[in-house]
Structures are given as structure tokens and as C-alpha cells.
Amino acid sequence: MDKSSVNIGDTIRVTIKARNTGSGTANRITIDPGISPGFTFKSSIYTTYPSELAVSTTYTQMYIYEVEAAKSGSIQLSPATATYSSSFFGDDYTSSSTRPTVTVAEEQVETSDLELTVSQDKTKIKRNEKITYTVYVRNVKDVPASTIKITPVFSNNLTYVSGSEEVDIINDKPIIQISNYGARYEDEYKFTFKAEGVGASNLTVKLTYNNGVEDITKEVPSVIYVEEGKYDYLSEYPIYVYLTPILIIVAIAGWLYWRSNQFRM
């Protein structure tokens, strides 16, 4: 056998050899090559073998044939069988060959492959400002993808505001669900968020789909930094700090108004 590991559709050449280890000549020899299940017979390469073999320590080439691998798995070849008669007794005998094993790889199944990229219009924003993410998805194969789901997973200090028309709100979260992406299909979607709190804000776009064989998950993370807004410093002090001077001003204005009315009387 010229190969021990092949793919479905590959050709294997099998060579059958024999030697006589007895004490007399073997006569009227016939060979049954024994084609194995899981292989398709292609052709006989060599079938002119001797009809008798004398006692010998060396092997004689008896038969060569080719088969094509048709089934995956670890397959043990069927034995070749030699039938012959004894030069001493004239009785018929049979002898079987060894059974080598061939490993045939699983047939490769072509699947879809969705490419995911995410971009954002800003890398740094202030509190209460908005940021828009653009999600680009492309099927780079000729095999359709199914059950596509695009889910943005974001920090608590981000609030979803708006997005593409494909966006649905499920359990108060934005999500896009597409039944099918055809061969080489591509599309893009937008998600807009408002920054509600300062600090680092994380957003991970999660893509799940079925590639024709199994479910696939891909994720693209991104980070933005939210700074304090223009008047955020005002919220750092208790409200009485701002109300006290206002009340003083109101009181002075009231007193002046009262005094001016007294002088006119």
C-alpha cells in the first residue's frame, strides 16, 4: 500500500506479494485481491503472477490494483486470499494476507465566514454627549450564513439612544436579528449611545451566526473615556452652597424695596 493517510477521492495503490515458506512447491495459485468496503475499485495494474512458487526466503510480486477512498474513517483493508495446491499431496489450501489500516480524513465541508469590524465617531466625549458606533458585517465566503444576531454589550454609564432601522429593543436592550446572509453579502448598522457617567466606558459588539455546520461567536471590544461635562463641577457641592447667596440677594432686594416704599409715604 503506497499511502496510509488519504482524503476522500484519493487513489491508493495496493501491492500483493507472496512467498512460499513450506517444504514443497505451491501449484495452481490464484489470487483474490479482496476489495475493501469504503473503497471504489479503479483498475488492475499488474495481474500476471506465476501459477506456482517454489520454497523461497524472498517475496514475489503477485498483484497490484488501485482503489479510490469513498468513505471517511480508519478502515482496515480486506485481506487478499491466495488459493493453491500442494505438490506433495495435491490438496487445496488457502492463505490470507495481512490487513493494513488506512485513515481517510473527513470530507471538508465549506462553510460561511462573517467578518466583523466596529468603528466609532469619537474616542473621548463629555458626560451627556453622544457617541455613534458603526458595525460592519461581511460574509467572505460563497456559502450563506443563517440566524445572525448582533448584540452590543455596554457599560452602565452608557444609555442606548437610537440606531439603524434593523435594531429591535428586547428586554430594554438593542439587538439586531437577521435570518440570512447570502454569499458575499455585506451590511453596516449604527448604534448611538449617550454618556451618563464619567470614566472609562466599555462596549463589546457580539456577533453570533450559524456557518452551515455549527454556531459561531465573534466579539469586538472598544473603550471610550467620558470626561466631566462643562457644568459638572456645580454638582460637586451641596445645594445650600448655591442657594445661600441667592437667598441673601433676594433678602437685600426685598429690604431695599421695602425701604424705598417707606420714603415715598
FIDO-766047 format. One record per atom (N, C-alpha, C, O): y, x, z. Coordinates in steps of 0.2 Angstrom, whole numbers, padded with zeros to 4 digits, always signed. Each point is the difference from the previous one (the first is absolute). Example, Ala and Ser with C-alpha at 12.3 -4.5 7.8 and 13.67 -1.06 7.14 Angstrom:
BEGIN
-0028+0066+0039
+0006-0004+0000
+0006+0004+0000
-0001+0005+0003
+0006-0007-0007
+0006+0004+0001
+0005-0004+0003
+0006+0003+0001
This chain:
BEGIN
-0006+0004+0000
+0006-0004+0000
+0006+0004+0000
+0001+0005+0004
+0004-0006-0009
+0006+0005+0000
+0005-0002+0004
+0005+0004+0001
-0005-0010+0002
+0006-0002+0005
-0003-0004+0006
-0005-0003-0001
+0008+0004+0007
-0002-0004+0006
+0005-0004+0002
-0001-0005+0004
+0007+0005-0007
+0006-0004+0002
+0003-0002-0006
+0003+0004-0004
-0002-0011+0003
+0003-0002-0007
+0004-0007+0002
+0000-0002+0005
+0004+0000-0010
+0003-0006+0000
-0004-0005-0005
-0004+0002-0004
+0006-0008+0005
-0003-0006-0004
+0002+0002-0007
+0006+0001-0002
-0011-0001-0003
+0001+0001-0007
-0001+0007-0002
-0001+0002-0006
+0000+0003+0011
-0002+0007-0001
-0007+0000-0003
-0004-0004+0002
+0002+0010-0006
-0006+0001-0002
-0004+0005+0004
+0003+0005+0002
-0009-0006+0000
-0004+0005+0003
-0006+0002-0004
-0003-0004-0003
+0002+0011+0002
-0006+0002-0004
-0006+0002+0005
+0002+0004+0005
-0007-0007-0005
-0006+0001+0004
-0005+0004-0004
-0002-0001-0005
-0001+0007+0008
-0005+0004-0003
-0006+0000+0005
+0000+0001+0006
-0006-0003-0010
-0006+0000+0004
-0004+0006-0002
-0001+0002-0006
-0002+0002+0011
-0004+0006-0001
-0006-0001+0004
-0001-0004+0005
-0004+0007-0007
-0007+0000+0003
-0003+0007+0000
+0001+0004-0004
-0006-0004+0009
-0004+0006+0000
-0007-0002+0003
-0001-0004+0004
-0004+0008-0006
-0007-0002+0002
-0002+0005+0005
+0000+0006-0001
-0001-0009+0007
-0002+0005+0006
-0007-0001+0002
-0002+0002+0005
-0002-0006-0010
-0007-0001+0002
-0004+0007-0002
+0002+0005+0000
-0008-0007-0001
-0005+0005-0002
-0003+0000-0007
-0003+0004-0003
+0006-0009-0001
-0002-0001-0007
+0005-0003-0004
+0005-0002+0003
-0006+0002-0009
+0005-0003-0005
+0001-0007+0001
-0005-0004+0000
+0011+0001-0001
+0002-0007+0000
+0000-0002-0007
+0004+0003-0004
-0007-0008+0002
-0001-0003-0007
+0003-0006+0000
+0002-0004+0004
+0000+0002-0011
+0002-0007-0002
+0006-0002+0005
+0000-0005+0003
+0005+0009-0003
+0006-0001+0005
+0005-0005-0004
+0001+0001-0006
+0001-0006+0010
+0005-0005-0002
+0005+0000+0006
-0001+0001+0006
+0008-0002-0008
+0005+0000+0005
+0004-0007-0001
+0002-0002-0005
-0002-0001+0011
+0005-0006+0001
+0006+0002+0004
-0001+0002+0006
+0007-0002-0010
+0006+0003+0004
+0002-0004+0006
+0003+0003+0004
-0004-0009-0004
+0002-0004+0006
+0007-0001+0000
+0003+0002+0005
+0000-0006-0009
+0007-0002+0000
+0002-0003+0006
-0003-0006+0002
+0008+0008+0002
+0002-0003+0006
+0005-0006+0000
+0004+0000-0005
-0005-0005+0009
+0004-0006+0000
+0007+0003+0002
+0001+0005+0004
+0005-0008-0006
+0006+0003+0001
+0003+0004-0006
+0005+0002+0000
-0010+0000-0004
+0002+0004-0006
-0002-0003-0006
-0005-0003-0001
+0009+0004-0005
-0002-0003-0006
-0002+0006-0005
+0003+0005+0000
-0009-0006-0003
-0003+0005-0004
+0004+0001-0006
+0002-0005-0003
+0000+0012+0001
+0004+0001-0006
-0004+0003-0005
+0000-0003-0006
-0004+0008+0007
-0004+0003-0006
-0005+0005+0003
+0001+0003+0006
-0006-0001-0010
-0005+0005+0002
+0002+0006-0004
+0002+0000-0006
-0001+0006+0010
+0002+0006-0003
-0006+0005-0002
+0001+0003-0006
-0006-0004+0010
-0005+0005-0002
-0007-0004+0003
+0000-0002+0006
-0004+0001-0011
-0006-0004+0002
-0007+0003-0003
-0005-0002+0002
+0006+0008-0005
-0006+0004-0003
-0003+0004+0005
+0002+0006+0001
-0006-0008+0004
-0003+0004+0005
-0007+0001-0002
-0004-0004-0004
+0001+0010+0007
-0007+0001-0002
-0005-0005+0003
+0001-0003+0005
-0007+0002-0008
-0005-0005+0002
-0004+0003+0005
-0004-0004+0003
+0004+0010-0002
-0004+0003+0006
+0004+0006+0003
+0004+0004-0004
-0006-0003+0010
+0003+0006+0004
-0005+0004+0003
-0004-0003+0004
+0004+0010-0005
-0005+0004+0004
+0003+0001+0007
+0006-0001+0001
-0010+0004+0003
+0002+0002+0007
+0006+0005-0001
-0001+0005-0004
+0007-0006+0007
+0005+0005+0000
+0005+0000+0006
+0000-0005+0004
+0003+0010-0003
+0005+0000+0006
+0007-0002-0003
+0005+0000+0004
-0004-0001-0010
+0007-0002-0003
+0000-0007-0002
-0005-0003-0002
+0011+0000+0001
+0001-0006-0002
+0001-0001-0007
+0002+0005-0003
-0005-0010+0000
+0001-0001-0008
+0004-0007-0001
-0001-0005+0004
+0006+0006-0008
+0005-0006-0001
-0004-0005-0004
-0003+0001-0005
+0003-0007+0008
-0004-0006-0003
+0004-0005-0003
-0002-0003-0005
+0008+0001+0008
+0004-0006-0002
+0007+0001+0002
+0001+0002+0005
+0004-0004-0010
+0007+0000+0002
+0003-0007-0003
-0001-0002-0005
+0004-0001+0010
+0003-0007-0002
+0007+0000+0003
+0002+0003+0005
+0002-0008-0008
+0007-0001+0003
+0001-0007+0002
-0003-0005-0003
+0006+0004+0009
+0001-0007+0002
+0008+0000+0002
+0003+0005+0001
-0001-0012-0001
+0007-0001+0002
+0001-0003+0007
-0004-0005+0001
+0008+0007+0004
+0000-0003+0006
+0004-0007-0001
+0005+0000-0003
-0009-0005+0006
+0003-0007-0001
+0001-0003+0007
+0003-0006+0000
-0004+0009+0005
+0000-0003+0007
+0002+0005+0005
-0002+0005+0000
+0007-0007+0004
+0002+0005+0005
-0005+0000+0006
-0004-0004+0001
+0004+0010+0003
-0004+0001+0006
-0004+0006-0001
+0001+0004-0004
-0005-0003+0010
-0004+0006+0000
-0007-0002-0003
-0003-0004+0004
+0001+0006-0010
-0006-0003-0003
-0005+0006-0001
+0002+0005-0002
-0008-0007+0004
-0005+0005+0000
-0004-0001-0007
-0002-0006-0001
+0001+0011-0003
-0003-0001-0007
-0007-0002+0001
-0003+0002+0004
+0001-0007-0009
-0007-0001+0000
-0004+0006-0002
+0002+0004-0004
-0008-0003+0007
-0004+0006-0002
-0003-0001-0007
-0002-0005-0003
+0002+0011+0000
-0004+0001-0007
-0007+0000+0002
-0002+0003+0005
-0003-0006-0009
-0007+0000+0001
-0004+0004-0006
+0001-0002-0005
-0005+0006+0007
-0004+0004-0005
-0007-0003+0001
-0003+0000+0005
+0000-0002-0011
-0007-0002+0000
-0004+0005-0004
+0002+0002-0005
-0008+0001+0008
-0004+0005-0004
-0007-0001+0002
-0002-0004+0005
-0002+0008-0008
-0007+0000+0002
-0002+0007+0001
+0003+0005-0002
-0009-0004+0006
-0002+0006+0002
-0005+0003-0005
-0004-0003-0003
+0005+0010+0002
-0005+0003-0005
-0007+0001+0002
-0005+0001-0003
+0004-0002+0010
-0006+0001+0003
-0004-0007+0001
-0006+0000-0002
+0010-0005+0004
-0004-0006+0001
+0002-0006-0005
-0004-0005+0000
+0009+0006-0003
+0002-0005-0005
+0003-0006+0003
+0002-0005-0003
-0001+0005+0010
+0003-0006+0003
+0008+0000-0001
+0003+0006-0002
+0000-0012+0002
+0007+0000-0001
+0004+0000+0007
-0003-0002+0005
+0009+0006-0005
+0004+0001+0006
+0007-0002-0001
+0002+0000-0006
+0002-0001+0011
+0007-0001-0001
+0003+0004+0005
-0002+0002+0006
+0008+0000-0007
+0005+0004+0004
+0007-0002-0001
+0002+0000-0005
+0001-0001+0011
+0007-0002+0000
+0005+0006+0002
-0002+0004+0003
+0008-0004-0006
+0005+0005+0001
+0004-0001+0006
-0001-0006+0003
+0005+0010-0001
+0005-0001+0005
+0005-0005-0002
+0000-0002-0005
+0004+0000+0010
+0005-0006-0001
+0007+0003+0002
+0002-0002+0006
+0001+0005-0010
+0007+0002+0002
+0005-0006+0001
-0001-0005-0003
+0006+0006+0007
+0005-0005+0001
+0007+0002-0004
+0002+0005+0000
+0000-0011-0003
+0007+0001-0003
+0005-0005+0004
-0002-0006+0001
+0008+0009+0000
+0005-0004+0003
+0005-0002-0005
+0003+0004-0004
-0003-0011+0003
+0005-0003-0005
+0006-0003+0004
-0001-0005+0004
+0007+0007-0006
+0006-0002+0004
+0001-0007-0002
-0001-0003-0005
+0005+0000+0010
+0002-0007-0001
+0005+0000-0006
+0004+0004-0001
-0005-0009-0003
+0005-0001-0006
+0007-0001+0003
+0001-0004+0004
+0003+0008-0007
+0007-0001+0002
+0003-0006-0003
+0000-0002-0006
+0004-0002+0011
+0003-0006-0002
+0007+0001+0000
+0003+0002+0005
+0001-0004-0010
+0007+0001-0001
+0003-0005+0004
-0002-0006+0000
+0007+0008+0004
+0004-0004+0004
+0007+0000-0001
+0003+0005-0003
+0001-0010+0006
+0007+0001-0001
+0003+0004+0006
-0003+0002+0004
+0009+0000-0006
+0004+0005+0005
+0007-0002+0000
+0004+0001-0005
-0001-0004+0011
+0007-0002+0001
+0003+0006+0003
-0001+0003+0005
+0007-0001-0009
+0004+0005+0003
+0006-0003+0004
+0003-0005-0003
-0001+0007+0009
+0005-0003+0004
+0005+0005+0001
-0001+0006+0003
+0008-0007-0004
+0005+0004+0002
+0006-0005+0003
+0000-0006-0002
+0003+0009+0007
+0006-0004+0003
+0006+0004+0000
+0000+0006+0002
+0006-0009-0003
+0006+0004+0000
+0005-0005+0004
-0001-0006+0001
+0006+0009+0001
+0005-0004+0004
+0007+0002-0002
+0001+0006-0002
+0004-0011+0003
+0007+0002-0003
+0004+0004+0005
+0005+0002-0002
-0007-0001+0008
+0003+0004+0005
-0005+0003+0005
-0005-0002+0000
+0007+0008+0002
-0004+0003+0005
+0003+0000+0007
-0003+0002+0005
+0010-0004-0004
+0003-0001+0006
+0005-0005+0000
+0004-0001-0005
-0005-0004+0010
+0005-0006+0000
+0002-0001+0007
-0002+0003+0005
+0007-0007-0005
+0003-0002+0007
-0003-0007+0002
-0003-0004-0004
+0003+0003+0011
-0003-0006+0002
+0004-0006-0003
+0006+0000-0001
-0010-0005-0001
+0002-0006-0003
+0001+0001-0008
+0002-0005-0003
-0003+0011+0001
+0000+0001-0007
-0007-0002-0003
-0005-0001+0003
+0005+0000-0010
-0006-0001-0003
-0003+0005-0004
+0004+0005-0003
-0011-0005+0002
-0003+0006-0004
-0005-0004-0005
-0004-0004+0003
+0003+0006-0009
-0004-0003-0005
-0006+0005-0002
+0002+0006-0002
-0008-0008+0003
-0006+0004-0003
-0002-0002-0006
-0001-0007-0001
-0001+0011-0004
-0003-0002-0006
-0007+0003+0000
-0001+0006+0000
-0003-0011-0001
-0008+0002+0000
-0002-0001-0008
+0000-0005-0003
-0003+0011+0001
-0002+0000-0007
-0008+0001+0000
-0002+0004+0003
-0001-0009-0007
-0007+0000+0000
-0003+0001-0007
+0003-0004-0004
-0007+0008+0002
-0003+0001-0007
-0007+0001+0000
-0003+0004+0004
+0000-0008-0008
-0008+0001-0001
+0000+0006-0006
+0001-0002-0006
-0004+0007+0008
-0001+0006-0004
-0006+0000-0004
-0001+0005-0004
-0003-0010+0005
-0007+0000-0004
+0000-0007-0005
+0005-0004+0001
-0010+0004-0005
-0001-0005-0004
-0004-0006+0003
-0002-0005-0004
+0000+0006+0010
-0004-0005+0003
+0005-0005+0005
+0004+0003+0004
-0005-0009-0004
+0005-0004+0004
-0002+0001+0007
-0005+0001+0002
+0011-0002+0002
-0001+0000+0008
+0001-0008+0002
+0004-0003-0003
-0007+0002+0008
+0001-0007+0003
+0002+0000+0007
-0001+0005+0004
+0003-0011-0002
+0001-0002+0008
+0005+0006+0002
-0001+0003+0005
+0007-0003-0008
+0005+0005+0002
+0004-0003+0005
+0002-0006+0000
-0001+0010+0005
+0005-0002+0006
+0004+0006+0002
-0002+0006+0001
+0009-0008-0001
+0005+0006+0002
+0003-0003+0006
+0003-0005+0001
-0003+0009+0005
+0002-0002+0006
+0005+0006+0003
-0003+0005+0001
+0009-0007+0000
+0004+0005+0004
-0001+0000+0007
+0001-0006+0003
-0002+0011+0001
-0001+0000+0007
+0006+0004+0003
+0001+0006-0002
+0003-0009+0006
+0007+0003+0001
+0001+0000+0008
-0003-0004+0004
+0008+0008-0002
+0002+0000+0007
+0003-0006+0003
+0002-0004-0004
-0002+0003+0010
+0003-0006+0003
+0008+0000-0001
+0003-0005+0000
+0000+0011-0001
+0007+0000-0001
+0002-0001-0007
+0006+0001-0002
-0011-0003-0002
+0002-0003-0007
-0002-0007-0001
-0005-0002+0003
+0009-0002-0006
-0001-0007-0001
+0000-0001-0008
+0005+0002-0003
-0010-0005+0001
-0001-0002-0007
+0006-0005-0002
+0001-0005+0003
+0002+0006-0009
+0006-0004-0002
-0002-0004-0006
+0001-0006-0001
-0003+0010-0004
-0001-0003-0007
-0005+0004-0004
-0001+0006+0002
-0001-0008-0008
-0004+0004-0004
-0001-0003-0007
+0003-0005-0001
-0008+0007-0003
-0002-0002-0006
-0003-0007+0001
-0002-0002+0005
+0002-0002-0011
-0002-0007+0000
-0008+0000+0002
-0002-0005+0002
-0001+0010-0003
-0007+0000+0001
-0002+0001+0008
-0005-0001+0002
+0010+0002+0002
-0001+0001+0007
-0001-0007+0004
+0004-0005-0001
-0009+0005+0004
-0001-0006+0005
+0001+0002+0007
-0001+0005+0002
+0002-0010+0002
+0001+0001+0007
-0006-0003+0004
-0001-0006+0000
-0003+0010+0002
-0006-0002+0004
+0000+0002+0007
+0000+0006+0001
+0000-0010+0004
+0000+0002+0007
+0007+0004+0001
-0001+0005+0004
+0006-0008-0007
+0007+0004+0001
+0000+0007-0003
+0005+0003+0001
-0010-0001-0005
+0000+0006-0003
+0000+0000-0008
-0003-0005-0003
+0007+0009+0000
+0000+0000-0008
-0007+0003-0002
-0002+0005+0002
+0000-0008-0008
-0007+0002-0003
+0000-0002-0007
+0003-0005-0002
-0006+0009-0002
+0000-0001-0007
-0008-0001-0002
-0004+0005+0002
+0002-0010-0005
-0007-0001-0002
-0001-0001-0007
+0003-0005-0003
-0006+0009-0001
-0001-0001-0007
-0008+0000-0001
-0004+0004+0002
+0002-0009-0006
-0007-0001-0002
-0003+0005-0004
-0006+0002+0001
+0010+0001-0006
-0003+0004-0005
+0005+0005-0003
+0006-0002-0001
-0007+0008+0000
+0003+0005-0004
-0004+0002-0006
-0005+0003+0001
+0008-0004-0007
-0004+0002-0006
+0000+0007-0001
+0003+0004+0004
-0006-0002-0009
-0001+0007-0002
+0007+0003-0001
+0004-0003-0004
-0002+0009+0007
+0006+0003-0001
+0006-0004+0002
+0006+0001-0002
-0007-0006+0006
+0006-0005+0002
+0004+0004+0005
-0003+0004+0004
+0010-0005-0004
+0004+0003+0005
+0005-0005+0002
+0002-0005-0004
+0001+0005+0010
+0005-0004+0003
+0004+0003+0006
-0003+0004+0003
+0009-0007-0002
+0003+0003+0006
+0003-0006+0004
+0001-0006-0003
+0000+0007+0010
+0002-0006+0004
+0005+0003+0005
+0000+0006+0001
+0004-0010+0002
+0005+0002+0004
+0000-0003+0007
-0002-0006+0000
+0003+0009+0005
+0001-0002+0007
+0006+0002+0003
+0001+0006+0000
+0003-0010+0003
+0007+0001+0003
-0001-0001+0007
-0002-0005+0002
+0004+0010+0002
+0000-0001+0008
+0007+0002+0003
+0004+0003-0003
-0003-0006+0009
+0006+0001+0003
-0002+0004+0006
-0005-0002+0004
+0009+0007-0002
-0001+0004+0006
+0003-0003+0006
+0006-0001+0000
-0010+0000+0005
+0002-0004+0006
+0001+0005+0006
+0004-0002+0004
-0007+0008-0005
+0001+0004+0006
+0000+0008-0003
-0002+0001-0005
+0005+0003+0009
+0001+0007-0001
-0006+0004+0001
-0005-0002+0003
+0005+0008-0007
-0006+0004+0001
-0004+0000-0006
+0001-0003-0005
-0007+0007+0005
-0004+0000-0006
-0004-0006-0001
-0002-0004+0004
+0002+0002-0010
-0003-0007-0002
-0006+0002-0005
+0001+0003-0005
-0007-0005+0006
-0006+0001-0004
-0001-0006-0005
+0000-0006+0003
-0002+0007-0009
-0003-0005-0004
-0006+0003-0004
+0001+0005-0003
-0006-0008+0003
-0006+0002-0004
-0002-0006-0004
-0001-0005+0002
+0001+0007-0009
-0003-0005-0005
-0007+0001-0001
-0003+0005-0001
-0001-0011+0003
-0007+0000+0000
-0002-0004-0007
+0001-0005+0000
-0006+0009-0004
-0002-0004-0006
-0008+0000+0001
-0003+0005+0001
+0000-0011-0002
-0007-0001+0000
-0002-0004-0007
+0004-0004-0002
-0009+0006-0001
-0003-0003-0006
-0007+0001-0001
-0003+0005+0004
+0000-0008-0008
-0007+0001-0002
+0000+0003-0007
+0002-0002-0005
-0006+0008+0005
+0000+0004-0006
-0005-0002-0005
-0001+0004-0005
-0003-0009+0006
-0006-0002-0004
-0006+0001+0004
-0005-0002-0002
+0005+0007+0007
-0006+0002+0003
+0001-0001+0008
-0005-0002+0003
+0011+0004-0001
+0001+0000+0008
+0007-0002+0001
+0004+0001-0005
-0002-0002+0011
+0007-0001+0002
+0003+0006+0002
-0003+0005+0003
+0009-0004-0006
+0004+0007+0001
+0006-0002+0004
+0003-0005-0001
-0001+0010+0006
+0006+0000+0003
+0004+0006-0001
-0002+0006+0001
+0009-0007-0002
+0004+0006-0001
+0006-0002+0004
+0003-0006+0001
+0001+0011+0002
+0006+0000+0004
+0005+0005-0002
-0002+0006-0001
+0008-0008+0001
+0006+0005-0001
+0005-0001+0006
+0003-0006+0000
-0003+0011+0004
+0005-0001+0006
+0007+0003-0002
+0001+0004-0004
+0004-0007+0008
+0007+0002-0001
+0004+0000+0006
-0002-0005+0004
+0007+0009-0003
+0004-0001+0006
+0007+0001-0002
+0002+0003-0004
+0002-0008+0008
+0008+0001-0001
+0002+0001+0007
-0003-0002+0005
+0010+0004-0004
+0003+0001+0006
+0006-0005+0001
+0004+0000-0005
-0004-0004+0010
+0005-0005+0001
+0005+0002+0005
-0002+0002+0005
+0008-0001-0007
+0006+0002+0004
+0003-0005+0003
+0000-0006-0002
+0004+0007+0007
+0004-0005+0003
+0006-0003-0005
+0002+0004-0004
-0001-0010+0005
+0005-0003-0005
+0007+0001+0003
+0001+0004+0005
+0004-0006-0009
+0007+0002+0001
+0002-0002+0007
+0004+0004+0003
-0006-0010-0001
+0003-0002+0006
-0006-0001+0006
+0001-0003+0005
-0006+0007-0006
-0005+0000+0004
+0002+0003+0007
-0003-0002+0005
+0008+0006-0005
+0002+0003+0007
+0002-0005+0005
+0000+0001+0006
+0003-0007-0009
+0003-0005+0004
-0005-0003+0005
+0001-0002+0005
-0008+0002-0008
-0005-0003+0004
-0003+0004+0006
-0004-0002+0004
+0007+0008-0004
-0003+0005+0005
+0003-0002+0007
-0003+0003+0005
+0009-0007-0004
+0003-0001+0006
-0001-0008+0002
-0001-0004-0004
+0001+0003+0011
+0000-0007+0002
+0006-0004-0003
+0005+0003-0001
-0006-0010+0000
+0005-0004-0003
+0006+0000+0005
+0005-0001-0003
-0005+0002+0009
+0006-0001+0004
+0004+0006-0001
+0007+0000+0001
-0009+0006-0004
+0004+0005-0002
+0005-0002-0005
+0006+0002+0000
-0008-0006-0005
+0004-0003-0005
+0004-0006+0002
+0006-0001-0003
-0009-0003+0007
+0004-0006+0002
+0006+0001+0005
+0005-0003+0000
-0006+0009+0004
+0005+0001+0006
+0007+0001-0003
+0004-0003+0002
-0003+0008-0007
+0006+0001-0003
+0003-0007-0004
+0006-0001+0000
-0011-0002-0003
+0003-0007-0003
+0002-0005+0005
+0005-0003-0001
-0008+0003+0007
+0002-0005+0005
+0007+0002+0003
+0004-0004+0001
-0003+0011-0001
+0006+0002+0003
+0006-0001-0005
+0005-0003+0002
-0007+0004-0008
+0005-0002-0005
+0002-0007+0000
+0006-0002-0001
-0011-0002+0001
+0001-0008+0000
+0004-0002+0006
+0004-0004+0000
-0006+0007+0006
+0004-0001+0006
+0007+0002+0000
+0004-0004+0002
-0002+0010-0005
+0007+0002-0001
+0003-0005-0004
+0006-0001+0001
-0009+0000-0007
+0003-0005-0005
+0002-0007+0004
+0005-0003-0002
-0010+0001+0006
+0001-0006+0003
+0006+0000+0005
+0004-0005+0001
-0004+0010+0003
+0005+0001+0005
+0007+0001-0004
+0005-0003+0003
-0004+0006-0008
+0006+0001-0004
+0002-0007-0003
+0006-0002+0000
-0011-0002-0002
+0002-0006-0003
+0003-0005+0006
+0004-0003-0001
-0008+0004+0007
+0003-0004+0005
+0007+0002+0003
+0004-0004+0001
-0003+0010-0001
+0007+0003+0002
+0005-0002-0005
+0006-0002+0002
-0008+0002-0009
+0005-0002-0005
+0002-0007+0001
+0006-0002-0001
-0011-0002+0003
+0002-0008+0001
+0004-0001+0006
+0004-0004+0000
-0005+0008+0005
+0004+0000+0006
+0008+0001-0001
+0004-0004+0002
-0003+0009-0006
+0007+0002-0002
+0004-0005-0004
+0006-0001+0000
-0010-0003-0004
+0003-0005-0004
+0001-0007+0004
+0004-0004-0002
-0006+0004+0008
+0001-0006+0004
+0007-0001+0003
+0002-0004+0003
